[in-house]
Amino acid sequence: MLLIPLHTDRRLTSLPWINVSLIAANLIIFAIQHGTNTELTRTLLLNPLDPTLFQFVTYQFLHQDIYHIGGNMIFLWTFGNNVEDRLGKIGYLFFYLAGGIIAGLGHCLGEVSPVLGASGSVAAVTGAFLVLFPNTRTTIFYWLIIFGVFEIWSILLIGFQIAQNVMMQFSGNESHYAYIAHLSGYGFGILIALGLLWSRLLKHEPYDLRGMYLHRKRRIEFAKMAQQGYSPWEHTQADTPVPDAVSTQPRQQSTGDDTQRQQISLLRGQVLRSLTEQDLPQAARVYAQMLEIAPRQVMSMKQQLDIANQLMTDANHESAAKAYELYLSTFSSSSQKEQVQLLLGLIYTRYVKRYQRARELLTEAKRRVSDENQKALIATLLSELPSQDFPPEI
């Protein structure tokens, strides 16, 4: 079965000319390499039995055949553009070359046969992509009797690649693939990307690996605090400053549909700008103002959930409930559905007092969740609901 990655759903903010230049350099050198005698190639590939310093760089730009360079360049194009976008031009160039050097060192420590190819460098780039963009989706072209395309989470695709290399390295079977070089490259890319995020040398995003870890950690802490009866979001409104983008003056009644649409468009633009600047509190407050004008306004799935979570953190429970309800109705097949139902159930049980809706949400979430902490929290919230019949909700 032939599987070829085509592109990811992560948008670029600048032209990846370093990555394009690296691909061009590999292709040009490949053409030169196969138009000259093989003796020159032997001096430039990396020989673990007699390595020289320049070989740790030159071997990265040599390839065995068209399939070898084709596969490497396709993966480099698919994943390298976004990594360059995050690391910057010069940073990406040094990272790419260093990844190849570390992969070469790993090969020299574990193997005796000469090696050539950009696979180690590409593995480093792919490992960094795993850390920086785990939730992006990669479009794959397949060909097995029939052909077509499908999408897969990048964390699953790259995780499978790494697992496959580990399995092949320790299988004991002879192979012409340098699996230990690949694994060294993956390890280098993952560790460097994690180090940059945790040291804050690289600004993290909500959905990189660090952001996912912190989100999971906050969710566990929230569940524990809620079980103990603690309300971590309770504070005075004075604790939350009003941003400049949100007027403190009463809004005048719109004079027509055009005026309202312009106002909604302006507020939505402010929300998107705040999200781009990683200012979630600002985005959430402007979104809450937008809901007062247009109660059905929904952002993208990730943005909607981030904003709803922030509104809850800011103790704006009414707006948080509206944002969560819009999330459930718009993205009904989301993998976060049970967690959102749980959070909404908590809001309606302890803050907004919509007991009937709370019971509906908690009962449905109870059938789906598998985490024991979440099950315990649901049981606690259900026990807090009044036992008598609920009055009609309006």
SULRAVEN-V194592 format. One record per backbone hydrogen bond with DSSP energy under -0.5 kcal/mol. NH is the residue of the N-H (numbers start at 1). CO is the residue of the C=O. If there is no record, write none. Layout:
[[NH;CO] [NH;CO]]
//
This chain:
[[2;143] [3;1] [4;141] [6;139] [7;139] [9;137] [11;9] [17;15] [20;16] [21;17] [22;18] [23;19] [24;20] [25;21] [26;22] [27;23] [28;24] [29;25] [30;26] [31;27] [32;28] [33;29] [34;30] [35;32] [36;33] [40;37] [41;37] [42;38] [43;39] [44;40] [44;41] [45;41] [46;115] [47;45] [48;46] [50;47] [55;52] [56;52] [56;53] [57;54] [58;54] [59;55] [60;57] [61;58] [62;59] [69;65] [70;66] [71;67] [72;68] [73;69] [74;70] [75;71] [76;72] [77;73] [78;74] [79;75] [80;75] [80;76] [81;77] [83;79] [84;80] [85;81] [86;82] [87;83] [88;84] [92;88] [93;89] [94;90] [95;91] [96;92] [97;93] [98;94] [99;95] [100;96] [101;97] [102;98] [103;99] [104;100] [105;101] [106;102] [107;103] [108;104] [109;105] [110;106] [111;107] [115;46] [117;59] [122;118] [123;119] [124;120] [125;121] [126;122] [127;123] [128;124] [129;125] [130;126] [131;127] [132;128] [133;129] [135;207] [136;133] [138;152] [139;7] [140;150] [141;4] [142;148] [143;2] [144;146] [146;144] [148;142] [150;140] [152;138] [154;136] [155;134] [156;153] [157;153] [158;154] [159;155] [160;156] [161;157] [162;158] [163;159] [164;160] [165;161] [166;162] [167;163] [168;164] [169;165] [170;166] [171;168] [179;177] [182;178] [183;179] [184;180] [185;181] [186;182] [187;183] [188;184] [189;185] [190;186] [191;187] [192;188] [193;189] [194;190] [195;191] [196;192] [197;193] [198;194] [199;195] [200;197] [201;196] [202;196] [208;205] [209;131] [212;208] [213;209] [214;210] [215;211] [216;212] [217;213] [218;214] [219;215] [220;216] [221;217] [222;218] [223;219] [224;220] [225;221] [226;222] [227;223] [228;224] [229;226] [230;225] [232;230] [234;231] [235;233] [239;236] [240;237] [241;239] [243;241] [246;243] [247;245] [260;256] [261;257] [262;258] [263;259] [264;260] [265;261] [266;262] [267;263] [268;264] [269;265] [270;266] [271;267] [272;268] [273;269] [274;270] [275;271] [276;272] [277;273] [278;275] [279;274] [280;278] [283;279] [284;280] [285;281] [286;282] [287;283] [288;284] [289;285] [290;286] [291;287] [292;288] [293;289] [293;290] [294;290] [297;294] [304;300] [305;301] [306;302] [307;303] [308;304] [309;305] [310;306] [311;307] [312;308] [313;309] [314;310] [315;312] [316;311] [317;315] [320;316] [321;317] [322;318] [323;319] [324;320] [325;321] [326;322] [327;323] [328;324] [329;325] [330;326] [331;327] [334;331] [337;334] [340;336] [341;337] [342;338] [343;339] [344;340] [345;341] [346;342] [347;343] [348;344] [349;345] [350;346] [351;347] [352;347] [353;347] [354;348] [355;353] [358;354] [359;355] [360;356] [361;357] [362;358] [363;359] [364;360] [365;361] [366;362] [367;363] [368;364] [368;365] [369;365] [375;371] [376;372] [377;373] [378;374] [379;375] [380;376] [381;377] [382;378] [383;379] [384;380] [384;381] [385;381] [385;382]]
//
